[in-house]
């Protein structure tokens, strides 16, 4: 039963990350704020339940970083990158920055409204 429960919870994080990815691909001007709000919801649920499978991971943060950078808010993208690093330093092993998370603010170009 424990394995099935763990798979279910991992599915929750994957579901959150899928929705975050949808916001990242959205052309909505509110996409970065909506993605960050979803990340904050994940954090709140983790803090409330203590369930590590609800804790945002490097994918969660990387998507939010990309969403801000894509719309030209490099300062906020860098701030989120710093937060990712702090999460890792505070013991969130799943938030270990990787090459993708580190270069997103450098390669993301703002999109222009249609």
C-alpha positions as protocol buffer text, in pm:
chain_id: "A"
residue {
  index: 1
  type: UNK
  ca { x: 0 y: 0 z: 0 }
}
residue {
  index: 2
  type: UNK
  ca { x: 285 y: 238 z: 72 }
}
residue {
  index: 3
  type: UNK
  ca { x: 415 y: 216 z: -285 }
}
residue {
  index: 4
  type: UNK
  ca { x: 73 y: 290 z: -430 }
}
residue {
  index: 5
  type: UNK
  ca { x: 35 y: 593 z: -202 }
}
residue {
  index: 6
  type: UNK
  ca { x: 379 y: 720 z: -294 }
}
residue {
  index: 7
  type: UNK
  ca { x: 304 y: 684 z: -664 }
}
residue {
  index: 8
  type: UNK
  ca { x: -20 y: 875 z: -615 }
}
residue {
  index: 9
  type: UNK
  ca { x: 161 y: 1162 z: -441 }
}
residue {
  index: 10
  type: UNK
  ca { x: 434 y: 1173 z: -706 }
}
residue {
  index: 11
  type: UNK
  ca { x: 151 y: 1205 z: -953 }
}
residue {
  index: 12
  type: UNK
  ca { x: 32 y: 1514 z: -768 }
}
residue {
  index: 13
  type: UNK
  ca { x: 371 y: 1685 z: -809 }
}
residue {
  index: 14
  type: UNK
  ca { x: 380 y: 1580 z: -1174 }
}
residue {
  index: 15
  type: UNK
  ca { x: 31 y: 1723 z: -1216 }
}
residue {
  index: 16
  type: UNK
  ca { x: 135 y: 2054 z: -1064 }
}
residue {
  index: 17
  type: UNK
  ca { x: 441 y: 2064 z: -1288 }
}
residue {
  index: 18
  type: UNK
  ca { x: 226 y: 1991 z: -1592 }
}
residue {
  index: 19
  type: UNK
  ca { x: -3 y: 2284 z: -1511 }
}
residue {
  index: 20
  type: UNK
  ca { x: 303 y: 2504 z: -1448 }
}
residue {
  index: 21
  type: UNK
  ca { x: 431 y: 2402 z: -1791 }
}
residue {
  index: 22
  type: UNK
  ca { x: 98 y: 2502 z: -1945 }
}
residue {
  index: 23
  type: UNK
  ca { x: 132 y: 2848 z: -1792 }
}
residue {
  index: 24
  type: UNK
  ca { x: 488 y: 2870 z: -1925 }
}
residue {
  index: 25
  type: UNK
  ca { x: 365 y: 2798 z: -2277 }
}
residue {
  index: 26
  type: UNK
  ca { x: 72 y: 3036 z: -2243 }
}
residue {
  index: 27
  type: UNK
  ca { x: 76 y: 3374 z: -2413 }
}
residue {
  index: 28
  type: UNK
  ca { x: -113 y: 3524 z: -2121 }
}
residue {
  index: 29
  type: UNK
  ca { x: 44 y: 3832 z: -1964 }
}
residue {
  index: 30
  type: UNK
  ca { x: -55 y: 3686 z: -1625 }
}
residue {
  index: 31
  type: UNK
  ca { x: 129 y: 3359 z: -1689 }
}
residue {
  index: 32
  type: UNK
  ca { x: 431 y: 3433 z: -1467 }
}
residue {
  index: 33
  type: UNK
  ca { x: 218 y: 3544 z: -1174 }
}
residue {
  index: 34
  type: UNK
  ca { x: -19 y: 3250 z: -1216 }
}
residue {
  index: 35
  type: UNK
  ca { x: 273 y: 3006 z: -1232 }
}
residue {
  index: 36
  type: UNK
  ca { x: 429 y: 3157 z: -921 }
}
residue {
  index: 37
  type: UNK
  ca { x: 93 y: 3142 z: -740 }
}
residue {
  index: 38
  type: UNK
  ca { x: 74 y: 2771 z: -820 }
}
residue {
  index: 39
  type: UNK
  ca { x: 430 y: 2722 z: -691 }
}
residue {
  index: 40
  type: UNK
  ca { x: 328 y: 2902 z: -370 }
}
residue {
  index: 41
  type: UNK
  ca { x: 26 y: 2672 z: -341 }
}
residue {
  index: 42
  type: UNK
  ca { x: 260 y: 2373 z: -362 }
}
residue {
  index: 43
  type: UNK
  ca { x: 477 y: 2526 z: -88 }
}
residue {
  index: 44
  type: UNK
  ca { x: 175 y: 2593 z: 132 }
}
residue {
  index: 45
  type: UNK
  ca { x: 44 y: 2238 z: 90 }
}
residue {
  index: 46
  type: UNK
  ca { x: 387 y: 2099 z: 174 }
}
residue {
  index: 47
  type: UNK
  ca { x: 415 y: 2317 z: 484 }
}
residue {
  index: 48
  type: UNK
  ca { x: 63 y: 2218 z: 593 }
}
residue {
  index: 49
  type: UNK
  ca { x: 95 y: 1845 z: 534 }
}
residue {
  index: 50
  type: UNK
  ca { x: 470 y: 1785 z: 567 }
}
residue {
  index: 51
  type: UNK
  ca { x: 442 y: 1559 z: 264 }
}
residue {
  index: 52
  type: UNK
  ca { x: 769 y: 1590 z: 74 }
}
residue {
  index: 53
  type: UNK
  ca { x: 602 y: 1474 z: -246 }
}
residue {
  index: 54
  type: UNK
  ca { x: 416 y: 1806 z: -250 }
}
residue {
  index: 55
  type: UNK
  ca { x: 735 y: 2008 z: -211 }
}
residue {
  index: 56
  type: UNK
  ca { x: 830 y: 2204 z: -525 }
}
residue {
  index: 57
  type: UNK
  ca { x: 1131 y: 2059 z: -705 }
}
residue {
  index: 58
  type: UNK
  ca { x: 1385 y: 2190 z: -953 }
}
residue {
  index: 59
  type: UNK
  ca { x: 1135 y: 2135 z: -1236 }
}
residue {
  index: 60
  type: UNK
  ca { x: 871 y: 2345 z: -1060 }
}
residue {
  index: 61
  type: UNK
  ca { x: 1113 y: 2631 z: -1003 }
}
residue {
  index: 62
  type: UNK
  ca { x: 1272 y: 2605 z: -1349 }
}
residue {
  index: 63
  type: UNK
  ca { x: 935 y: 2640 z: -1519 }
}
residue {
  index: 64
  type: UNK
  ca { x: 849 y: 2950 z: -1314 }
}
residue {
  index: 65
  type: UNK
  ca { x: 1196 y: 3095 z: -1383 }
}
residue {
  index: 66
  type: UNK
  ca { x: 1148 y: 3036 z: -1755 }
}
residue {
  index: 67
  type: UNK
  ca { x: 801 y: 3191 z: -1749 }
}
residue {
  index: 68
  type: UNK
  ca { x: 930 y: 3515 z: -1596 }
}
residue {
  index: 69
  type: UNK
  ca { x: 1236 y: 3527 z: -1821 }
}
residue {
  index: 70
  type: UNK
  ca { x: 1028 y: 3460 z: -2132 }
}
residue {
  index: 71
  type: UNK
  ca { x: 822 y: 3770 z: -2062 }
}
residue {
  index: 72
  type: UNK
  ca { x: 1132 y: 3979 z: -2002 }
}
residue {
  index: 73
  type: UNK
  ca { x: 1124 y: 3996 z: -1622 }
}
residue {
  index: 74
  type: UNK
  ca { x: 1483 y: 3887 z: -1575 }
}
residue {
  index: 75
  type: UNK
  ca { x: 1506 y: 4037 z: -1226 }
}
residue {
  index: 76
  type: UNK
  ca { x: 1217 y: 3820 z: -1104 }
}
residue {
  index: 77
  type: UNK
  ca { x: 1360 y: 3516 z: -1286 }
}
residue {
  index: 78
  type: UNK
  ca { x: 1691 y: 3570 z: -1106 }
}
residue {
  index: 79
  type: UNK
  ca { x: 1508 y: 3615 z: -776 }
}
residue {
  index: 80
  type: UNK
  ca { x: 1332 y: 3282 z: -828 }
}
residue {
  index: 81
  type: UNK
  ca { x: 1667 y: 3122 z: -913 }
}
residue {
  index: 82
  type: UNK
  ca { x: 1806 y: 3253 z: -583 }
}
residue {
  index: 83
  type: UNK
  ca { x: 1502 y: 3110 z: -403 }
}
residue {
  index: 84
  type: UNK
  ca { x: 1561 y: 2773 z: -570 }
}
residue {
  index: 85
  type: UNK
  ca { x: 1921 y: 2777 z: -447 }
}
residue {
  index: 86
  type: UNK
  ca { x: 1809 y: 2870 z: -95 }
}
residue {
  index: 87
  type: UNK
  ca { x: 1556 y: 2586 z: -94 }
}
residue {
  index: 88
  type: UNK
  ca { x: 1833 y: 2345 z: -182 }
}
residue {
  index: 89
  type: UNK
  ca { x: 2066 y: 2486 z: 85 }
}
residue {
  index: 90
  type: UNK
  ca { x: 1787 y: 2447 z: 343 }
}
residue {
  index: 91
  type: UNK
  ca { x: 1763 y: 2076 z: 270 }
}
residue {
  index: 92
  type: UNK
  ca { x: 1523 y: 2041 z: -21 }
}
residue {
  index: 93
  type: UNK
  ca { x: 1726 y: 1783 z: -216 }
}
residue {
  index: 94
  type: UNK
  ca { x: 1473 y: 1786 z: -501 }
}
residue {
  index: 95
  type: UNK
  ca { x: 1545 y: 2158 z: -555 }
}
residue {
  index: 96
  type: UNK
  ca { x: 1909 y: 2105 z: -647 }
}
residue {
  index: 97
  type: UNK
  ca { x: 1982 y: 2359 z: -923 }
}
residue {
  index: 98
  type: UNK
  ca { x: 2089 y: 2205 z: -1250 }
}
residue {
  index: 99
  type: UNK
  ca { x: 2233 y: 2341 z: -1572 }
}
residue {
  index: 100
  type: UNK
  ca { x: 1888 y: 2409 z: -1715 }
}
residue {
  index: 101
  type: UNK
  ca { x: 1776 y: 2612 z: -1415 }
}
residue {
  index: 102
  type: UNK
  ca { x: 2100 y: 2809 z: -1413 }
}
residue {
  index: 103
  type: UNK
  ca { x: 2090 y: 2915 z: -1778 }
}
residue {
  index: 104
  type: UNK
  ca { x: 1719 y: 2985 z: -1820 }
}
residue {
  index: 105
  type: UNK
  ca { x: 1754 y: 3351 z: -1732 }
}
residue {
  index: 106
  type: UNK
  ca { x: 2033 y: 3386 z: -1988 }
}
residue {
  index: 107
  type: UNK
  ca { x: 1871 y: 3223 z: -2290 }
}
residue {
  index: 108
  type: UNK
  ca { x: 1504 y: 3311 z: -2251 }
}
residue {
  index: 109
  type: UNK
  ca { x: 1396 y: 3591 z: -2477 }
}
residue {
  index: 110
  type: UNK
  ca { x: 1084 y: 3792 z: -2411 }
}
residue {
  index: 111
  type: UNK
  ca { x: 792 y: 3711 z: -2636 }
}
residue {
  index: 112
  type: UNK
  ca { x: 615 y: 3988 z: -2814 }
}
residue {
  index: 113
  type: UNK
  ca { x: 235 y: 4017 z: -2798 }
}
residue {
  index: 114
  type: UNK
  ca { x: 58 y: 3915 z: -3117 }
}
